[in-house]
Amino acid sequence: MEYRKLGNSGLTVSEISLGNWITHGAQVEDGIAEACVRTALDAGITTFDTADVYSNTKAESVLGQALKDIRRESIELCTKVCHPTGTGHNDRGLSRKHIMEACNGSLRRLQTDYIDVYYAHRYDYNTPLEETFLAFSDLVRQGKVHYIGVSEWNADQIARGAALARELHVPFIASQPQYSMLWRVIEQEVVPASDQAGLGQITWSPLAQGILSGKYAPNVALPTGSRAAAEAGAPFFNKLAGQWLREDVLTAVQQLVPLAKEIGLTLPQLAVAWVLQHTYVSSVIIGASRPEQVLENVKASGVKLDPAIMTRIDEILNPWIERDPVKTG
């Protein structure tokens, strides 16, 4: 495992992070989830990503239990706030009330005294940005949070947040967007705005919700038990990956398999390594429902892809790459 600085901060993160969206606390048993975390630690992963909304707060509890005996200073523990975590009208958003209460809840579930990077999970159009960043500022000064980040914010939102962070002396250091060979909407606007603000990218969905795993073949029924088989047609899955669950796209993706083999990689390893070729990326979040998946994906750390390989990937996928920056935020 190799490690990188997160943005312009002094914080070091592992090139591969382990996230537990969807899987832990929901799709896999707690024992398997803990095994995934232990395998990640053994492989050198030190950065762990979750959110209060994942599995209705259970994902945080599962991760906290799995990490409770680990030396806290040896890991970077990240979570998020914004999405609903209850039925009350204040159980959501980025108001001061919800941020403070949500942070305390996350700390309890994660069995920790502090969060390394606390993300605004989405932008809240119903709360003044000043209120949000003042609450984050107070959490930093209380020692409950070390750094602040944002997830899926557009370039203008990042710029305005960065201005407030400078004014309030808040260590604002991370952006967490979706990014993959197929989804590149951050490149045109979000990356430059983040560079200007000193933010590093900790990206999610390097396999484009499994489309780049190679397990979905054209003209073949979706594999039983796969995420696509379970969620194809669901609004959220459609938004993230439905546009690529087509014969022509899957045919193109299959062309990447021999390309990966040429350089001694599996297709998932190539997909993760592709993201890590970009210097503005500090870490790539992977998910895992089995420890073996962790072991496979960590092998992408440190891989250097020849520019010719990067060009061939673009040539194969170009008609289906999403680049529209309007889809960010």
C-alpha positions as CSV (number, residue, x, y, z in Angstrom):
1,M,0.0,0.0,0.0
2,E,1.2,3.5,-0.8
3,Y,0.1,6.7,0.8
4,R,-0.6,10.3,-0.3
5,K,-1.2,13.7,1.3
6,L,-4.8,14.8,1.3
7,G,-4.9,18.1,-0.6
8,N,-2.7,20.8,0.8
9,S,-3.0,19.4,4.3
10,G,-0.5,17.5,6.4
11,L,-2.9,14.5,6.6
12,T,-1.7,11.3,5.0
13,V,-4.2,8.8,3.7
14,S,-3.9,5.4,2.1
15,E,-4.3,5.3,-1.7
16,I,-7.1,2.8,-1.2
17,S,-9.8,3.6,1.4
18,L,-12.4,1.1,2.6
19,G,-16.0,2.3,2.4
20,N,-19.1,0.6,3.8
21,W,-21.9,2.2,1.8
22,I,-24.7,-0.4,1.0
23,T,-22.8,-3.5,2.2
24,H,-22.0,-3.3,5.9
25,G,-25.0,-3.2,8.2
26,A,-27.3,-4.3,5.3
27,Q,-26.2,-6.7,2.6
28,V,-23.5,-8.6,4.5
29,E,-23.4,-10.1,7.9
30,D,-21.6,-8.2,10.6
31,G,-18.9,-10.9,11.0
32,I,-18.1,-10.7,7.3
33,A,-18.0,-6.9,7.4
34,E,-15.5,-7.1,10.3
35,A,-13.4,-9.6,8.3
36,C,-13.3,-7.1,5.5
37,V,-12.1,-4.4,7.8
38,R,-9.4,-6.7,9.3
39,T,-8.2,-7.7,5.9
40,A,-8.0,-4.0,4.9
41,L,-5.9,-3.2,7.9
42,D,-3.6,-6.2,7.2
43,A,-3.2,-4.9,3.6
44,G,-2.1,-1.5,4.8
45,I,-5.4,0.4,4.4
46,T,-5.6,3.1,7.0
47,T,-8.5,5.2,5.7
48,F,-12.0,4.2,6.4
49,D,-15.1,5.9,5.0
50,T,-18.7,5.7,6.2
51,A,-21.8,8.0,6.8
52,D,-24.5,8.3,9.3
53,V,-27.2,7.6,6.7
54,Y,-25.6,4.3,5.5
55,S,-27.9,1.4,6.5
56,N,-29.9,3.8,8.7
57,T,-26.8,4.5,10.9
58,K,-26.0,0.8,11.3
59,A,-22.9,1.0,9.0
60,E,-21.2,3.4,11.4
61,S,-21.9,1.0,14.3
62,V,-20.5,-2.0,12.4
63,L,-17.4,-0.1,11.5
64,G,-16.9,1.2,15.0
65,Q,-17.2,-2.3,16.4
66,A,-14.7,-3.6,13.9
67,L,-12.1,-0.9,14.7
68,K,-12.7,-0.6,18.5
69,D,-9.4,-2.4,19.4
70,I,-7.3,-0.7,16.8
71,R,-4.9,2.0,17.9
72,R,-6.9,5.1,17.0
73,E,-3.9,7.2,15.9
74,S,-3.0,4.6,13.2
75,I,-6.2,5.1,11.1
76,E,-8.1,7.9,9.4
77,L,-11.8,7.6,10.2
78,C,-14.2,9.6,8.0
79,T,-18.0,10.0,8.1
80,K,-20.6,12.4,6.8
81,V,-23.7,14.4,7.7
82,C,-26.7,15.8,5.7
83,H,-29.1,13.0,4.7
84,P,-32.0,12.1,6.9
85,T,-31.3,10.0,10.0
86,G,-34.7,10.2,11.6
87,T,-38.3,11.3,11.0
88,G,-38.1,14.7,12.6
89,H,-37.9,17.9,10.5
90,N,-34.5,18.7,11.9
91,D,-33.1,15.2,11.4
92,R,-31.5,16.2,8.1
93,G,-29.6,18.9,6.3
94,L,-26.7,21.1,7.4
95,S,-28.2,23.3,10.1
96,R,-26.2,23.9,13.2
97,K,-28.7,21.8,15.2
98,H,-28.5,18.8,12.9
99,I,-24.7,18.9,12.5
100,M,-24.0,19.1,16.2
101,E,-26.5,16.3,17.1
102,A,-25.4,14.1,14.1
103,C,-21.7,14.4,15.0
104,N,-22.4,13.3,18.6
105,G,-24.4,10.4,17.3
106,S,-21.6,9.4,14.9
107,L,-19.0,9.5,17.6
108,R,-21.1,7.2,19.8
109,R,-21.7,4.7,17.0
110,L,-18.0,4.8,15.8
111,Q,-16.8,4.4,19.4
112,T,-14.3,7.2,19.0
113,D,-13.6,10.6,20.5
114,Y,-13.0,12.3,17.2
115,I,-13.6,12.1,13.4
116,D,-10.6,12.7,11.1
117,V,-12.5,14.0,8.1
118,Y,-16.2,15.1,8.6
119,Y,-18.0,15.6,5.3
120,A,-21.0,17.6,4.3
121,H,-22.7,14.7,2.4
122,R,-24.5,17.0,0.0
123,Y,-25.0,20.8,-0.3
124,D,-28.0,22.1,1.7
125,Y,-29.9,24.7,-0.2
126,N,-32.1,25.4,2.8
127,T,-29.4,26.4,5.3
128,P,-27.1,29.5,5.1
129,L,-23.6,28.3,4.2
130,E,-22.3,30.5,7.0
131,E,-24.3,28.6,9.6
132,T,-23.0,25.3,8.3
133,F,-19.3,26.3,8.3
134,L,-19.6,28.0,11.7
135,A,-20.9,24.7,13.1
136,F,-18.0,22.8,11.5
137,S,-15.6,25.4,12.9
138,D,-16.9,24.8,16.4
139,L,-16.6,21.1,16.1
140,V,-13.0,21.5,15.0
141,R,-12.3,23.7,18.0
142,Q,-14.0,21.3,20.4
143,G,-11.6,18.6,19.1
144,K,-14.5,16.4,17.8
145,V,-13.4,16.8,14.2
146,H,-9.9,17.3,12.7
147,Y,-10.7,18.3,9.1
148,I,-13.7,19.2,7.0
149,G,-14.7,17.8,3.6
150,V,-17.6,17.9,1.1
151,S,-19.2,15.2,-1.0
152,E,-20.7,15.9,-4.5
153,W,-20.5,19.7,-4.3
154,N,-20.1,21.6,-7.5
155,A,-17.3,24.0,-8.3
156,D,-19.2,27.2,-7.2
157,Q,-20.2,25.6,-3.9
158,I,-16.7,24.5,-3.2
159,A,-15.3,28.0,-3.9
160,R,-17.9,29.6,-1.6
161,G,-17.2,27.0,1.1
162,A,-13.4,27.6,0.8
163,A,-13.8,31.3,1.2
164,L,-15.8,30.8,4.5
165,A,-13.3,28.2,5.6
166,R,-10.4,30.6,5.2
167,E,-12.4,33.3,7.1
168,L,-13.2,30.9,10.0
169,H,-9.8,29.2,9.9
170,V,-11.4,25.8,9.3
171,P,-9.1,23.0,7.8
172,F,-11.2,22.4,4.7
173,I,-9.2,19.7,2.8
174,A,-11.3,17.1,0.9
175,S,-13.8,16.6,-1.9
176,Q,-15.5,13.2,-2.2
177,P,-17.0,12.9,-5.7
178,Q,-17.9,9.9,-7.9
179,Y,-15.1,9.3,-10.4
180,S,-14.3,6.4,-12.8
181,M,-13.2,5.7,-16.4
182,L,-16.9,6.2,-17.3
183,W,-17.9,9.1,-15.0
184,R,-15.5,12.1,-15.4
185,V,-17.8,15.0,-14.7
186,I,-15.4,16.5,-12.1
187,E,-12.5,17.0,-14.4
188,Q,-13.7,20.3,-16.1
189,E,-14.8,22.4,-13.1
190,V,-14.6,20.6,-9.7
191,V,-11.0,19.6,-9.9
192,P,-9.7,23.1,-10.8
193,A,-11.9,24.6,-8.0
194,S,-10.7,22.0,-5.6
195,D,-7.0,22.6,-6.5
196,Q,-7.6,26.4,-6.0
197,A,-9.1,25.6,-2.6
198,G,-6.4,23.1,-1.6
199,L,-8.7,20.1,-1.6
200,G,-7.7,16.6,-2.4
201,Q,-10.2,14.1,-4.1
202,I,-11.2,11.0,-2.2
203,T,-13.3,9.4,-4.9
204,W,-16.0,6.8,-4.9
205,S,-17.4,4.2,-7.3
206,P,-14.2,3.4,-9.3
207,L,-16.0,0.4,-10.8
208,A,-19.0,2.6,-11.9
209,Q,-21.4,0.6,-9.6
210,G,-20.0,-2.7,-10.9
211,I,-20.2,-1.9,-14.6
212,L,-16.4,-1.9,-14.8
213,S,-16.0,-5.1,-12.8
214,G,-16.4,-7.2,-16.0
215,K,-19.0,-9.4,-14.5
216,Y,-21.8,-8.0,-16.6
217,A,-21.6,-9.5,-20.2
218,P,-23.6,-8.3,-23.2
219,N,-26.6,-10.5,-24.1
220,V,-26.3,-12.5,-20.9
221,A,-28.7,-12.4,-17.9
222,L,-27.5,-10.3,-15.0
223,P,-25.7,-12.6,-12.5
224,T,-27.9,-13.7,-9.6
225,G,-27.0,-11.9,-6.4
226,S,-25.3,-9.1,-8.2
227,R,-26.1,-5.5,-7.4
228,A,-27.4,-4.8,-10.9
229,A,-29.7,-7.8,-10.7
230,A,-31.1,-6.6,-7.4
231,E,-31.4,-2.9,-8.3
232,A,-31.7,-2.6,-12.0
233,G,-34.6,-0.2,-12.6
234,A,-34.4,1.4,-9.2
235,P,-34.2,5.2,-9.4
236,F,-30.9,5.6,-7.6
237,F,-29.2,2.8,-9.5
238,N,-30.5,4.2,-12.7
239,K,-29.1,7.6,-11.9
240,L,-25.6,6.2,-11.1
241,A,-25.2,3.4,-13.6
242,G,-28.4,2.7,-15.5
243,Q,-27.1,4.5,-18.6
244,W,-24.3,1.9,-19.0
245,L,-26.3,-1.3,-18.4
246,R,-26.7,-1.7,-22.2
247,E,-25.3,-4.1,-24.7
248,D,-23.1,-1.6,-26.5
249,V,-21.5,-0.3,-23.3
250,L,-21.0,-3.8,-21.8
251,T,-19.4,-4.9,-25.1
252,A,-16.9,-2.1,-24.9
253,V,-16.1,-2.9,-21.2
254,Q,-15.3,-6.5,-22.2
255,Q,-12.7,-5.1,-24.5
256,L,-10.9,-3.8,-21.5
257,V,-10.4,-7.3,-20.0
258,P,-7.6,-8.4,-22.4
259,L,-6.0,-4.9,-22.0
260,A,-5.9,-5.4,-18.3
261,K,-4.4,-8.9,-18.7
262,E,-1.6,-7.5,-20.9
263,I,-0.3,-5.6,-17.9
264,G,-1.0,-8.3,-15.3
265,L,-4.2,-6.8,-13.8
266,T,-7.8,-7.8,-13.4
267,L,-10.4,-5.4,-14.8
268,P,-11.3,-4.1,-11.3
269,Q,-7.6,-3.5,-10.5
270,L,-7.3,-1.6,-13.8
271,A,-10.3,0.5,-13.0
272,V,-9.0,1.5,-9.6
273,A,-5.5,2.0,-10.9
274,W,-6.9,4.3,-13.6
275,V,-8.3,6.6,-11.0
276,L,-5.0,6.7,-9.1
277,Q,-3.1,7.9,-12.1
278,H,-4.5,11.3,-11.5
279,T,-2.4,13.3,-9.1
280,Y,-5.4,15.3,-7.8
281,V,-6.8,12.0,-6.4
282,S,-5.6,11.3,-2.9
283,S,-7.5,8.0,-2.3
284,V,-10.0,5.8,-4.0
285,I,-12.8,4.3,-1.9
286,I,-13.6,0.6,-2.6
287,G,-16.4,-1.4,-1.2
288,A,-16.3,-5.1,-0.3
289,S,-18.8,-7.8,0.6
290,R,-16.0,-10.4,0.9
291,P,-12.4,-10.1,2.2
292,E,-11.1,-11.5,-1.1
293,Q,-12.4,-8.3,-2.9
294,V,-10.3,-6.2,-0.6
295,L,-7.2,-8.2,-1.4
296,E,-7.8,-8.0,-5.1
297,N,-8.4,-4.2,-5.2
298,V,-5.5,-3.2,-3.0
299,K,-3.1,-4.5,-5.6
300,A,-4.0,-1.4,-7.7
301,S,-2.0,0.8,-5.2
302,G,1.3,1.8,-6.7
303,V,0.5,0.7,-10.2
304,K,1.8,3.0,-12.9
305,L,-0.1,2.9,-16.2
306,D,1.7,3.7,-19.4
307,P,0.3,6.7,-21.2
308,A,-0.4,4.4,-24.2
309,I,-2.7,2.3,-21.9
310,M,-4.6,5.3,-20.8
311,T,-5.1,6.3,-24.4
312,R,-6.4,2.9,-25.4
313,I,-8.9,3.0,-22.5
314,D,-10.2,6.3,-23.8
315,E,-10.4,5.0,-27.3
316,I,-12.5,2.0,-26.2
317,L,-14.9,3.9,-23.8
318,N,-15.0,7.3,-25.4
319,P,-18.6,7.2,-26.8
320,W,-20.0,6.4,-23.3
321,I,-17.9,8.5,-21.0
322,E,-20.0,11.1,-19.1
323,R,-18.2,14.4,-18.9
324,D,-21.1,17.0,-18.4
325,P,-20.1,19.1,-15.3
326,V,-23.8,20.0,-14.8
327,K,-24.3,16.6,-13.4
328,T,-22.1,17.4,-10.5
329,G,-23.7,18.8,-7.4
